[in-house]
């Protein structure tokens, strides 16, 4: 018998939440369908759905007029309607859920993209501002890094000869794209904080940070300073109604750019540069156990929340170092970010009977996403069985990151996954890098299947020999 799950929720959480739940349960009894309903009412979550129940379910009905944690249903067919529709026509919803087909790989990818969008929309405060800056900076880093790598195809020193194509590529990648990296980071951090009036002081502060050598740390400081100072000035300065239009185009950009510029030149720039120089020197001097330990930590962070704040902290750290010519952490981070979805795909290949058809489809999608360096491809598995999956993917990513650092692999582009490997000089020590990713995949797959004690249908995962009576 197909098992269905449902969630009901209304804005007040008093009447319609429970009316919808009762209507669905009544219709399910009439149709002899196994249904469990989670209600999210004024008293909180009642009859909560467990990861095991979600894994075993054929489909999910969400009857809600308010936010529901849909991420845990990634990889499952979902019928989503308003709460009143569940009250009015519950039988039709149950029929739709029963008729729903298991998601194919393309549908799983679409669901994962929706989950990424939801996470992005939920970002708040400093994290949101930092990610806004990083997201606008990444295209410059990708383009610049790959163009610099192409210039090395003519020889590591070829760009020094003026007038050559190698020199032109280096000017484009390093002299232009990388030179804009820190100003754009700072500018869009400030834009996120203070909207358009914060853009000019943020860009100028970022340019000064790059000029004095404060690097991405200086860009972050300049962006936050510009944004919050501009926002404060916007609230503090009061003008007559007919002069308010001067604030965003004249007064705020002038005052905040002047203040941020002077602070960066005389107060903030030198101390942040000293910190950045110390960090760069320490990272460039890493070898042996220290390098492996850094890779292990970065790798585990990448898998911990699969695109969440911890993952983005490790990623931002590595991306920022590219501008300081430190490329090893970026390689470790991308290897570790590819490992979780790739490892889970491998797990479904090695032990297909332990997974439902939906999970096997999710595994195929995860493999494609892993190759593209989209760690969120692991979300359907982690949402369904977090206590087993998350430790397993963290272990695999830690191995991948540690081995990448141990092999001295380098990466000049902060995205692209396996598709950057053929580009000359984009990846240093390609063989060692591929070995690191493969090792992380195997560790993840073996651990997931080892820890998975119950099959997707709830039966014991005994082998055929274990099921055979002793007298046979």
Secondary structure, 3 states (H helix, E strand, C coil): CCEEEEEEECCCCCCHHHHHHHHHHHHHHHCCCEEEEEEEECCEEECCCCHHHHHHCCEEEEEECCCCCCHHHCCCEEEEECHHHHHHCHHHHHHHHHHCCCCCHHHHHHHHHHHHHHHHHHCCHHHHHHHHHHHHHHHHHHHHHHHHHHHHCCCCCHHHCCCCHHHHHHHHHHHHHHHHHHHHHHHHHHHHHHCCHHHHHHHHHHHHHHHHCCHHHHHHHHHHHHHHHHHHHHHHCCCCHHHCHHHHHHHHHHHHHHHHHHHHHHHHHHHHHHHHHHHHHHHHCCCHHHHHHHHHHHHHHHHHCCCCHHHHHHHHHHHHHHCCCCCHHHHHHHHHHHHHHHHHHHHHHHCHHHCCHHHHHHHHHHHHHHHCCCHHHHHHHHHHCHHHHHHHHHHHHHHHHHHHHHCCCEECCCCCHHHHCCCCCCEECHHHHHHHHHHHHHHHHHHHHHHCCECCCCCECCCHHHHCCCCC
